[in-house]
Amino acid sequence: TITSGQMSQFLTLLEQKAMTPERFQKLLSAGILADLCDPNANLDRSAVQKVLTTFPLTIDYALTLEQMIAAGNYDWVNSDITPTHFPVSGESVQERIAELVHLGRSISSQDALAELERQGLRPATIEELLAFGATYPEKQREFPIVALGSSCEMGGGRYVVCLGRDGTGRRLGLYWWDVGWRGLGRFLAFRKEHSGS
């Protein structure tokens, strides 16, 4: 019989690991928590990680950039994120599985692209990042989310779009391509077989 002390330890562990309702629901829906309770289950840690880092996503490429931004209901948007700097393209609605890739170390944009390539992934575009921000608005409160697949040259520098937070506010901002990325952020990416728009 599970004791009240053990249940208390379990709840404390969930708090320590910053378990969100969304992540907990993913574990429930995928049957992972059921497998944890089954002594005969063969639990694959990489499969658990994949469940937690993949996200079904609908991208409407026919929307204008302004419509895509409005759908995200951000608290602040960089004024340089415009159709001139970030033109969007496409006409159809696509269903895809997005992945949030955590490389866990400081890395340059170019090396991050090489690592995504090594993993059979391609970087997300601005259309896909904005669809992600609108569909999963709370994720950017956990960590910055970057789309290396769209960039613009401006004022002598190259910039990419990034979802982040400022206090409790959700931000849609720009970040310098050449500065590099600290280990906290996630790169939004897709398996290469889903690369067409």
KOLTI-138138 format. One line per 8 residues: number of its first residue (from 1); for each residue x, y, z of N, C-alpha, C. Coordinates in Angstrom, 3 decimals, always signed. Layout:
residues N
NUM) X:Y:Z:X:Y:Z:X:Y:Z | ...
end
This chain:
residues 197
1) +0.841:-1.192:+0.000:+0.000:+0.000:+0.000:+0.888:+1.258:+0.000 | +0.542:+2.201:-0.862:+1.273:+3.470:-0.923:+0.909:+4.305:+0.296 | +1.915:+4.803:+0.978:+1.672:+5.581:+2.190:+1.452:+7.052:+1.859 | +0.882:+7.772:+2.827:+0.679:+9.210:+2.637:+2.020:+9.931:+2.531 | +3.040:+9.409:+3.229:+4.377:+9.996:+3.140:+4.965:+9.860:+1.746 | +4.730:+8.701:+1.107:+5.223:+8.503:-0.257:+4.498:+9.414:-1.245 | +3.182:+9.567:-1.066:+2.438:+10.475:-1.939:+2.917:+11.909:-1.758 | +3.231:+12.270:-0.514:+3.745:+13.607:-0.250:+5.092:+13.811:-0.935
9) +5.950:+12.778:-0.900:+7.245:+12.858:-1.590:+7.050:+13.013:-3.094 | +6.068:+12.285:-3.653:+5.782:+12.362:-5.088:+5.350:+13.772:-5.474 | +4.451:+14.364:-4.695:+3.984:+15.722:-4.983:+5.116:+16.735:-4.849 | +5.981:+16.531:-3.867:+7.144:+17.410:-3.700:+8.060:+17.312:-4.910 | +8.249:+16.086:-5.420:+9.085:+15.888:-6.604:+8.513:+16.608:-7.819 | +7.192:+16.543:-7.984:+6.554:+17.253:-9.102:+6.809:+18.749:-9.010 | +6.737:+19.296:-7.806:+7.004:+20.720:-7.614:+8.461:+21.054:-7.901 | +9.377:+20.217:-7.424:+10.811:+20.467:-7.625:+11.177:+20.438:-9.104
17) +10.519:+19.570:-9.863:+10.809:+19.439:-11.296:+9.971:+20.380:-12.144 | +9.238:+21.290:-11.491:+8.411:+22.292:-12.192:+7.449:+21.626:-13.175 | +6.816:+20.551:-12.743:+5.838:+19.859:-13.572:+4.642:+20.772:-13.824 | +4.315:+20.969:-15.097:+3.163:+21.782:-15.459:+1.969:+20.874:-15.722 | +0.739:+21.406:-15.622:-0.441:+20.593:-15.953:-0.369:+20.026:-17.370 | +0.176:+20.799:-18.308:+0.290:+20.337:-19.692:+1.204:+19.120:-19.798 | +2.376:+19.185:-19.160:+3.309:+18.055:-19.207:+2.721:+16.834:-18.509 | +2.065:+17.066:-17.380:+1.460:+15.954:-16.648:+0.394:+15.275:-17.501
25) -0.425:+16.080:-18.213:-1.457:+15.517:-19.082:-0.838:+14.719:-20.221 | +0.289:+15.198:-20.757:+0.976:+14.454:-21.816:+1.403:+13.081:-21.321 | +1.951:+13.028:-20.114:+2.383:+11.757:-19.539:+1.200:+10.825:-19.308 | +0.072:+11.403:-18.883:-1.131:+10.596:-18.701:-1.646:+10.066:-20.030 | -1.795:+10.955:-21.002:-2.378:+10.590:-22.295:-1.538:+9.571:-23.048 | -0.221:+9.659:-22.916:+0.673:+8.745:-23.623:+0.806:+7.393:-22.922 | +0.203:+7.267:-21.746:+0.283:+6.005:-21.021:+1.581:+5.803:-20.267 | +2.384:+6.855:-20.169:+3.690:+6.715:-19.521:+3.544:+6.521:-18.020
33) +2.613:+7.258:-17.400:+2.399:+7.063:-15.972:+1.851:+5.666:-15.690 | +1.010:+5.162:-16.589:+0.509:+3.794:-16.432:+1.655:+2.793:-16.521 | +2.584:+3.038:-17.456:+3.744:+2.149:-17.598:+4.632:+2.174:-16.358 | +4.759:+3.357:-15.750:+5.559:+3.461:-14.532:+5.010:+2.580:-13.412 | +3.697:+2.417:-13.412:+3.062:+1.600:-12.374:+3.030:+0.118:-12.722 | +3.353:-0.226:-13.952:+3.298:-1.618:-14.417:+4.674:-2.259:-14.274 | +4.816:-3.267:-13.401:+6.139:-3.880:-13.197:+6.661:-4.615:-14.427 | +5.781:-4.914:-15.393:+6.201:-5.640:-16.596:+6.502:-4.714:-17.779
41) +6.270:-3.425:-17.596:+6.491:-2.485:-18.703:+7.980:-2.242:-18.905 | +8.368:-2.138:-20.176:+9.752:-1.816:-20.527:+9.795:-0.336:-20.873 | +10.194:+0.483:-19.910:+10.126:+1.931:-20.074:+11.393:+2.462:-20.742 | +11.218:+3.104:-21.876:+12.330:+3.676:-22.634:+12.394:+5.176:-22.332 | +13.479:+5.600:-21.695:+13.589:+7.009:-21.284:+13.553:+7.959:-22.479 | +14.134:+7.565:-23.603:+14.123:+8.427:-24.789:+12.706:+8.594:-25.328 | +11.880:+7.549:-25.193:+10.485:+7.649:-25.640:+9.717:+8.625:-24.756 | +10.008:+8.606:-23.459:+9.380:+9.549:-22.538:+9.757:+10.975:-22.924
49) +11.039:+11.189:-23.196:+11.516:+12.521:-23.565:+10.851:+13.007:-24.846 | +10.650:+12.087:-25.801:+10.038:+12.479:-27.071:+8.599:+12.941:-26.861 | +7.871:+12.246:-25.984:+6.498:+12.645:-25.695:+6.450:+14.067:-25.151 | +7.411:+14.406:-24.286:+7.410:+15.712:-23.631:+7.905:+16.840:-24.530 | +8.588:+16.502:-25.621:+9.184:+17.555:-26.451:+8.567:+17.650:-27.846 | +7.482:+16.920:-28.111:+6.799:+17.022:-29.401:+5.405:+17.611:-29.207 | +4.974:+18.397:-30.211:+3.741:+19.160:-30.087:+2.997:+19.161:-31.421 | +1.777:+18.606:-31.483:+0.982:+18.728:-32.709:+0.702:+20.203:-32.992
57) +0.777:+20.576:-34.262:+0.666:+21.991:-34.600:-0.042:+22.157:-35.938 | -0.965:+23.096:-35.970:-1.635:+23.477:-37.215:-1.110:+24.843:-37.632 | -0.581:+24.925:-38.861:-0.037:+26.183:-39.368:-0.868:+26.635:-40.567 | -1.432:+27.820:-40.480:-2.198:+28.394:-41.590:-1.298:+29.379:-42.323 | -0.717:+28.911:-43.417:+0.223:+29.729:-44.181:-0.469:+30.835:-44.976 | -1.800:+30.796:-45.054:-2.517:+31.824:-45.812:-2.711:+33.098:-45.003 | -2.482:+33.056:-43.703:-2.633:+34.256:-42.879:-1.529:+35.264:-43.190 | -1.829:+36.532:-42.987:-0.792:+37.555:-43.091:+0.073:+37.509:-41.829
65) +1.225:+38.142:-41.893:+2.082:+38.202:-40.711:+1.339:+38.882:-39.561 | +0.627:+39.950:-39.854:-0.111:+40.663:-38.816:-1.156:+39.760:-38.160 | -1.837:+38.955:-38.952:-2.838:+38.033:-38.404:-2.175:+36.955:-37.535 | -1.033:+36.461:-37.988:-0.313:+35.451:-37.209:+0.128:+36.009:-35.858 | +0.608:+37.243:-35.864:+1.042:+37.882:-34.611:-0.161:+38.120:-33.698 | -1.264:+38.611:-34.272:-2.462:+38.884:-33.468:-2.989:+37.613:-32.808 | -2.884:+36.479:-33.494:-3.379:+35.209:-32.943:-2.624:+34.807:-31.679 | -1.375:+35.282:-31.549:-0.572:+34.945:-30.382:-0.881:+35.766:-29.153
73) -1.571:+36.905:-29.328:-1.966:+37.752:-28.194:-0.783:+38.061:-27.263 | +0.321:+38.513:-27.858:+1.528:+38.800:-27.077:+1.384:+40.112:-26.312 | +2.096:+40.181:-25.194:+2.084:+41.404:-24.401:+2.995:+42.473:-24.996 | +3.994:+42.044:-25.751:+4.915:+42.984:-26.394:+5.446:+42.349:-27.673 | +5.525:+43.158:-28.747:+6.035:+42.691:-30.040:+7.063:+43.692:-30.539 | +8.222:+43.207:-30.938:+9.247:+44.070:-31.508:+8.706:+44.725:-32.782 | +8.819:+46.032:-32.878:+8.234:+46.772:-34.010:+8.939:+46.490:-35.331 | +10.110:+45.851:-35.290:+10.809:+45.507:-36.533:+10.375:+44.162:-37.107
81) +9.465:+43.478:-36.442:+8.928:+42.228:-36.997:+7.793:+42.616:-37.931 | +8.159:+42.879:-39.169:+7.233:+43.384:-40.181:+7.317:+42.505:-41.431 | +6.311:+42.612:-42.322:+6.370:+41.850:-43.577:+7.588:+42.202:-44.434 | +8.114:+43.413:-44.290:+9.309:+43.789:-45.049:+10.514:+42.974:-44.594 | +10.671:+42.851:-43.278:+11.810:+42.102:-42.746:+11.573:+40.599:-42.729 | +10.317:+40.201:-42.519:+9.985:+38.770:-42.413:+8.766:+38.459:-43.282 | +8.969:+38.374:-44.602:+7.843:+38.028:-45.475:+7.383:+36.592:-45.213 | +6.071:+36.385:-45.216:+5.527:+35.038:-45.041:+5.010:+34.558:-46.385
89) +4.929:+33.250:-46.526:+4.478:+32.707:-47.812:+3.685:+31.427:-47.576 | +2.925:+31.042:-48.597:+2.134:+29.829:-48.541:+0.661:+30.127:-48.599 | -0.121:+29.096:-48.884:-1.561:+29.276:-49.033:-2.369:+28.262:-48.240 | -1.774:+27.155:-47.870:-2.561:+26.064:-47.295:-2.412:+25.977:-45.787 | -3.254:+25.126:-45.199:-3.166:+24.793:-43.783:-2.451:+23.457:-43.664 | -1.438:+23.398:-42.814:-0.637:+22.180:-42.652:-0.721:+21.681:-41.216 | -0.802:+20.372:-41.078:-0.733:+19.729:-39.767:+0.655:+19.129:-39.619 | +1.357:+19.489:-38.556:+2.727:+19.011:-38.367:+2.970:+18.672:-36.904
97) +4.085:+18.008:-36.673:+4.540:+17.732:-35.309:+5.804:+18.553:-35.071 | +5.692:+19.521:-34.189:+6.836:+20.366:-33.853:+7.648:+19.716:-32.740 | +8.940:+19.992:-32.736:+9.814:+19.513:-31.665:+10.543:+20.691:-31.046 | +10.661:+20.662:-29.729:+11.458:+21.648:-29.013:+12.776:+20.989:-28.647 | +13.838:+21.466:-29.255:+15.153:+20.838:-29.093:+15.965:+21.631:-28.075 | +16.382:+20.938:-27.030:+17.218:+21.553:-25.998:+18.634:+21.005:-26.145 | +19.544:+21.841:-26.594:+20.921:+21.387:-26.797:+21.727:+21.441:-25.505 | +21.238:+22.198:-24.522:+21.808:+22.146:-23.185:+23.181:+22.762:-23.017
105) +23.576:+23.616:-23.943:+24.879:+24.265:-23.824:+24.852:+25.561:-24.621 | +25.794:+26.437:-24.341:+25.935:+27.639:-25.158:+26.405:+27.228:-26.543 | +25.800:+27.822:-27.575:+26.094:+27.383:-28.928:+25.829:+28.524:-29.899 | +26.588:+28.585:-30.980:+26.362:+29.593:-32.010:+25.168:+29.175:-32.866 | +24.594:+30.121:-33.573:+23.473:+29.807:-34.462:+23.887:+28.801:-35.525 | +25.080:+28.984:-36.092:+25.537:+28.072:-37.141:+25.733:+26.656:-36.610 | +26.297:+26.532:-35.424:+26.493:+25.202:-34.835:+25.161:+24.574:-34.440 | +24.201:+25.402:-34.013:+22.874:+24.877:-33.694:+22.205:+24.317:-34.948
113) +22.345:+25.017:-36.073:+21.808:+24.500:-37.338:+22.448:+23.169:-37.707 | +23.755:+23.067:-37.516:+24.469:+21.822:-37.823:+23.982:+20.687:-36.928 | +23.712:+20.993:-35.660:+23.225:+19.960:-34.739:+21.811:+19.524:-35.095 | +20.959:+20.461:-35.486:+19.619:+20.090:-35.940:+19.705:+19.197:-37.170 | +20.581:+19.553:-38.091:+20.793:+18.739:-39.297:+21.235:+17.330:-38.924 | +22.136:+17.222:-37.974:+22.635:+15.916:-37.536:+21.509:+15.055:-36.968 | +20.529:+15.712:-36.356:+19.401:+14.998:-35.767:+18.260:+14.760:-36.756 | +18.478:+15.128:-38.032:+17.438:+14.939:-39.041:+16.319:+15.951:-38.956
121) +16.641:+17.140:-38.432:+15.649:+18.189:-38.238:+15.969:+19.411:-39.082 | +14.969:+20.222:-39.317:+15.168:+21.530:-39.930:+14.612:+22.580:-38.989 | +15.182:+23.797:-38.999:+14.701:+24.841:-38.087:+13.340:+25.382:-38.516 | +12.555:+25.795:-37.552:+11.244:+26.380:-37.827:+11.382:+27.751:-38.474 | +10.368:+28.107:-39.243:+10.269:+29.438:-39.840:+9.406:+30.326:-38.941 | +9.312:+31.591:-39.283:+8.516:+32.517:-38.482:+7.041:+32.112:-38.464 | +6.529:+31.611:-39.617:+5.128:+31.179:-39.655:+4.875:+30.089:-38.615 | +5.808:+29.160:-38.528:+5.665:+28.029:-37.610:+5.850:+28.450:-36.157
129) +6.781:+29.363:-35.917:+6.983:+29.867:-34.560:+5.737:+30.604:-34.063 | +5.150:+31.418:-34.926:+3.960:+32.164:-34.525:+2.769:+31.239:-34.295 | +2.640:+30.193:-35.098:+1.585:+29.201:-34.869:+1.808:+28.498:-33.535 | +3.068:+28.204:-33.221:+3.385:+27.560:-31.944:+3.037:+28.485:-30.781 | +3.421:+29.756:-30.885:+3.130:+30.716:-29.825:+1.646:+30.881:-29.575 | +0.854:+30.821:-30.647:-0.599:+30.962:-30.503:-1.219:+29.698:-29.909 | -0.670:+28.534:-30.245:-1.243:+27.258:-29.809:-0.799:+26.874:-28.403 | +0.456:+27.176:-28.079:+1.020:+26.814:-26.771:+1.575:+28.069:-26.083
137) +0.693:+28.985:-25.706:+1.163:+30.292:-25.210:+1.978:+30.227:-23.927 | +1.815:+29.190:-23.126:+2.523:+29.141:-21.848:+3.947:+28.621:-21.958 | +4.291:+27.976:-23.063:+5.629:+27.363:-23.163:+6.734:+28.410:-23.092 | +6.521:+29.572:-23.666:+7.577:+30.581:-23.679:+7.808:+31.189:-22.304 | +6.912:+30.937:-21.356:+7.163:+31.366:-19.984:+8.185:+30.450:-19.305 | +8.373:+29.237:-19.850:+9.315:+28.276:-19.276:+10.736:+28.515:-19.766 | +10.878:+28.889:-21.041:+12.192:+29.096:-21.646:+12.016:+29.821:-22.984 | +13.054:+30.501:-23.476:+12.975:+31.127:-24.804:+12.845:+30.057:-25.889
145) +12.117:+30.386:-26.951:+11.909:+29.466:-28.074:+12.304:+30.198:-29.353 | +13.196:+29.598:-30.120:+13.842:+30.266:-31.244:+13.500:+29.590:-32.567 | +13.310:+30.401:-33.605:+13.119:+29.884:-34.965:+14.296:+30.334:-35.821 | +15.244:+29.432:-36.036:+16.429:+29.778:-36.827:+16.169:+29.728:-38.331 | +14.962:+29.297:-38.742:+14.670:+29.153:-40.167:+14.274:+30.439:-40.867 | +14.061:+31.509:-40.129:+13.756:+32.823:-40.711:+14.661:+33.852:-40.063 | +15.285:+34.671:-40.879:+16.146:+35.729:-40.342:+16.081:+36.941:-41.255 | +16.556:+38.079:-40.736:+16.597:+39.280:-41.563:+17.873:+40.060:-41.267
153) +18.342:+40.780:-42.272:+19.485:+41.672:-42.128:+18.950:+43.068:-41.847 | +19.484:+43.684:-40.789:+18.960:+44.977:-40.378:+20.040:+45.721:-39.603 | +20.322:+46.960:-39.996:+21.285:+47.768:-39.259:+22.663:+47.141:-39.151 | +23.047:+46.408:-40.160:+24.371:+45.789:-40.158:+24.450:+44.476:-39.404 | +23.325:+43.966:-38.911:+23.321:+42.696:-38.186:+22.238:+41.769:-38.707 | +22.348:+40.516:-38.328:+21.359:+39.513:-38.707:+20.561:+39.131:-37.462 | +19.237:+39.016:-37.617:+18.354:+38.777:-36.488:+17.410:+37.606:-36.763 | +17.031:+36.910:-35.690:+16.017:+35.863:-35.770:+14.922:+36.165:-34.752
161) +13.762:+35.552:-34.958:+12.617:+35.778:-34.091:+12.651:+34.786:-32.928 | +12.247:+35.275:-31.761:+12.317:+34.464:-30.554:+11.103:+34.747:-29.671 | +10.496:+33.698:-29.142:+9.447:+33.843:-28.135:+10.099:+33.835:-26.762 | +9.689:+34.750:-25.905:+10.268:+34.798:-24.568:+9.315:+35.444:-23.591 | +9.843:+35.825:-22.451:+9.019:+36.446:-21.423:+9.767:+37.611:-20.793 | +8.996:+38.493:-20.220:+9.534:+39.610:-19.451:+8.676:+39.704:-18.199 | +9.169:+39.177:-17.091:+8.313:+39.033:-15.918:+7.251:+38.006:-16.231 | +5.991:+38.415:-16.142:+4.901:+37.501:-16.487:+4.401:+37.718:-17.913
169) +4.924:+38.727:-18.604:+4.473:+39.039:-19.955:+5.117:+38.163:-21.008 | +4.368:+37.902:-22.073:+4.868:+37.115:-23.201:+5.369:+38.063:-24.283 | +6.582:+37.815:-24.764:+7.229:+38.698:-25.720:+7.489:+37.980:-27.049 | +7.354:+38.734:-28.122:+7.780:+38.288:-29.446:+8.890:+39.235:-29.860 | +10.117:+38.762:-29.788:+11.242:+39.657:-29.990:+12.220:+39.190:-31.045 | +13.273:+39.962:-31.187:+14.367:+39.646:-32.102:+15.645:+39.421:-31.302 | +16.502:+38.551:-31.840:+17.771:+38.274:-31.172:+18.860:+38.208:-32.235 | +20.070:+38.626:-31.860:+21.175:+38.663:-32.809:+21.627:+37.254:-33.175
177) +21.735:+37.031:-34.448:+22.210:+35.740:-34.967:+23.629:+35.439:-34.498 | +24.482:+36.458:-34.505:+25.911:+36.235:-34.269:+26.301:+36.133:-32.799 | +25.424:+36.488:-31.887:+25.793:+36.473:-30.466:+25.827:+35.056:-29.909 | +24.974:+34.182:-30.420:+24.917:+32.810:-29.916:+23.840:+32.645:-28.864 | +23.659:+31.401:-28.430:+22.544:+31.044:-27.568:+23.046:+30.374:-26.296 | +22.492:+30.797:-25.176:+22.815:+30.134:-23.917:+22.035:+28.827:-23.825 | +22.398:+27.989:-22.905:+21.829:+26.646:-22.841:+20.389:+26.551:-22.392 | +19.753:+27.672:-22.007:+18.397:+27.607:-21.483:+17.338:+27.502:-22.574
185) +17.614:+28.040:-23.760:+16.602:+28.136:-24.801:+16.313:+26.810:-25.489 | +15.225:+26.818:-26.264:+14.839:+25.667:-27.079:+14.745:+26.120:-28.526 | +15.131:+25.238:-29.433:+15.025:+25.510:-30.865:+13.798:+24.778:-31.401 | +12.874:+25.524:-32.001:+11.696:+24.903:-32.608:+12.115:+24.297:-33.941 | +11.757:+23.033:-34.153:+12.228:+22.328:-35.339:+11.210:+21.279:-35.773 | +11.437:+20.749:-36.981:+10.550:+19.736:-37.559:+11.390:+18.655:-38.230 | +10.889:+17.430:-38.192:+11.512:+16.348:-38.933:+11.518:+16.701:-40.405 | +12.595:+16.351:-41.104:+12.749:+16.796:-42.488:+11.683:+16.260:-43.424
193) +11.065:+15.126:-43.105:+10.009:+14.618:-43.979:+8.784:+15.518:-43.970 | +8.721:+16.485:-43.030:+7.589:+17.418:-42.953:+8.025:+18.818:-43.367 | +8.925:+18.929:-44.316:+9.546:+20.239:-44.569:+8.803:+21.111:-45.567 | +7.883:+20.617:-46.346:+7.241:+21.460:-47.335:+6.137:+22.315:-46.761 | +5.867:+23.469:-47.363:+4.723:+24.276:-46.914:+3.739:+24.444:-48.049
end
